Amino acid sequence: MDISTLVVSDPPHGDVDVGAAAELLGLDVAGTRLKVAFPAPEVLSASEAADSAEFAAALRGAGLTVRILDGERLAGIPWPAPVSSLVFDEEGLTAQLRAGPVRLGFDEPVVAVYCKPPSDFSMEATVDVEDAIARGDGAAIAEAIQWMTILDLYFEEAGTLRRLSIVPDVADFSSLGPLRRASAGQTMTAILEECGNRFAGLRLDRRLENVRPRARFIMGEAGFDPDQRKRYSFGTLLLRHVLDSISSELRDVPQFELGSRLAYALSPRAV
């Protein structure tokens, strides 16, 4: 059975009938309020297309803002490509990647997704980011930067979706000149402002800002609640199974990676 049609939340929501939403989601009222308050897109169901359309209509009737998404679109989004350096000039941005420079003009439509853990969050990945970048291993890169602040820039190049990832922990900002600030966080703020001011067609999604990234489900690891009343929340076995059914590459995807892909896929400019 095809279960790759996803119903995805697209907050902020309207005036939600929490009781009706709780019944539809199979959650208690407290759990439903948490779902409604969660600021970033997340998967709410996975089923055949007809069932997803019916479920989405019912959720909209309860006041939730949701979208229907073909799961294969998530699998088709490129992995993060961290830039090593950036240069802004009068006409565009030049980013240096492992494979060479990429030029992005300010007149090009861009979807930007900003992912940032809360200031009190601190975790380190077990994958070496420099090694992952050197190997060009996208899945390993996503694993290595999963706890870091990331600004993803999605754009088309000759009809192909491209993705640049600005990650302060692995980028050299010395070439930014006056945009460079005393700290990486201040520099990222300056880059966000510069992108907003310079890209005429920028659509910036900040819904993953200050979201605390969760760990993924690991079979047998203590601390994971197998209760499926959480439905498809990140870190549940149920979501892992759904992602695996879409693509084995997505089975162990980190939360910010999934969140960035969802945010892009929900954008009106997604290709």
N, C-alpha and C positions, 0 to 999 in steps of 0.2 A: 504494500500500500504506500502511495506517495504521501509523505507527511512534511514535505519541504516548503509548503506555503505557510508563512509566518504571519501572525497578528502581532504587531509591534506597537508599543505605546509611543506617543509622540507629544510629550508634555511641552508646555503646561496644559493641564486639563481645565475643563469648565466647571460648572456647578455639579459635582458628582453626587448621585444618590448612592451613598456608601453601602446601604443595605442591599440594594439591587446589584451593585458591583460585587459585593462580597459573595452573593449567591452565584453569580456568573463565574467568578474566579475560583470558587471553592475555598475561600479564605474566611477567617473570622474577621470581625470588624476592625480590630487593631491591625491585623496584617494587611487589610485592604487600605486602611489609611496610610500605611507605609508605602504601599504600591502607588497610591495616588500622589503622595508627596515626593516620590523619587524623581529627581529633576532630569534625568537622562533617559533616552530611549532604552527599552528592554523588551525582550520577547515575552509575550503573554500566552501564546499557544502555537502549536504546530499541527497541521492537519492537511487533508485534501482541500483543494481550492474552494469547493462549494461550502464545506463546513467552516472554513476560515471566513468566508464572506458573511455567513449567517452569524457567526460568533462576533465578528467585528461590528456588525449592525446592532447587535444586542448591547455591546459595550458602549457604543456611541449613544444608544438610547438611555444608558445610565449616566451619561455625561462625560465619559472618557474620550480623549482624543487619540485615535488609533489609526494605523495604516496597515495595509496588507502588502507583504513583501515576498517575492519569490526568493527562497533561500539560496538559490544558485547565484543570485547577484552578490551575495556576501562572499561566496567562494571566488568570484571573478574579480574582486577588488585587489589591487596589488599590495604586497607586504610593505612595511615601512622601509624607507630608504633614507637613513640619517645623513644630513649634509655635514661636511667637515668644515665648511666656511660659507659665508654669505657676503654679497656685495650689493648694495642698493645704489642705483644711479638714477639719472633723470627719467629714463624710459622703462626701467624694469629691474628685476632681481636676477642675479646670477648665483646659482648654488653649485658648489663643488661636491660631486659624489665620487665614490670609488671608481666608477666607470668613466668619469669625466664631468665637465661642466654642463649644467642645464640652465637655459635662459627662459625666463618667464616675464612677459611684458605686462605692464600695468593695465593695458587695455583688454587683457584676456580674462574671461570669467573663471573665478577660483572659488572653490568651497574649502573653507578652513575649519578644522576641528581642533579645539584646544582641550587637552587633557591635563589635569593638574591635581595631584594628591593634596589633601589638607596639610597645612604647615606642621602639624604635630605627627604626621605619618612618616615612618622611616623603615624601609625594607630594602634589602639588597638581593639582586638576582644571583643565581649560581652560575649563569652563563656569562662568559667573558664577552663584552660587547665589541671590543676591538677585533677579537678573533672572528666573531659572527659577521661583522661588517667586511672584514678581509675576505671571508669565504663567500660573501654575497648570499648568505643563507637567511632568507626573509623570516622564516618561522623562528629561527634562533635569535634574530635581531629583536623581534617582538617579545621574545622571552627575556632577553637581556635588558630591555628598556621598560619592562612592564610596570615598574614602580616609579618611573621618572616623569617629569613634566615634558609634554610633547605638543608641538603644534604641527598638525598634518595639513599640507596644502595639496588639494586634489585639483587636477586640471587635465584638459585634453591636449594631446600632441599628435598631430596627423591622424586624428580619429581614434587614438588609443588613450585610455585613462592612465595618467601618471600620478605619482604621489611623492612628494618631498616631505621629509620629517625633520623638523627643527627640534633638536634635543640638546638643551644647554650642557648637560653632563658630558656630551661627546663632541661638541662643536667648538671650533675656535672662532671667537667673536672679534679677534683683534682687527680684522679688516672692516669692521662696521664703523670705525671712526667715531663721530659724535653720537651714534646710537648706542655705543658700548657704555655700560654703566658699571657701578662698583661691584654689583653682584650679578650672578646669572639670572636671578629672578627679576631684577630691575631691567636687565638687558632684554629679557623676554617680554616684559611689559612694553618696552620701547619698540620692539619688533611688532607686537600686536598693534600698537598705535600707528606705526609706519605703514603696515599692511592696510589697515583701515582707511588711512588717509590717501594712500597712493593707488591701490587697486580699485579701479572704477566699478568692476563687477564682482567685488568680494562678498561672499556670504559666510559670515563667521558664526560658528556654533560653539557656544561656551558652556553647554549644559553638562559637560564632564569636568568643569572646573570645580575644585574642592570636593570632588566625589572620592570617597575612600575606596580604593580598589580592593576587592576581595580575592582570596586565594581560590584556586579551582578545586573541583572535587577530585580527591585521590582515594582510590579504593582502599578501605581498611584504615585510613588515617583517622586518628581520634579527633573529635571536635566537629565533624561534619554531620549535620542532621539529615538523615535520609527522608524525612517527612516530606512527601510530595505536595502537601498543602502550600508549600512555598512556590509550587508550580515551576516556572522556568527561570527563577531568579539565578543570577550568576553564582556559581559555586555549588549548584545542585546537580545530582546525577541525571535528572530528567533533561536539563539543558544540554549536558554533555552528550547524551544519547542523540538528541536532535541535531546538534552540530556535527556529530560523527556521521549521521545519516545524510547530511548535505555534502560533506567532504571530510575525509579522514584528516586533512591538514587543519581543519577548524576544531577538531575534537578537544585539543588542549589549549585553545587560544586564550591569552590573558584578557582580563576584563577591559582594559583601555583599548586593546586592539579590537575586540568585538564592539565596544562602544563607538569607536571612531568609524568603523565600517557601517554600523547601523545609522549613525548620524549622517554620513555621506549618502548612503542608499536612500534615506528619507528626504534628502534635499531635492527640491524641484529641478536642480541642475544636474542631478545624477545621470550618468549615461548608462 
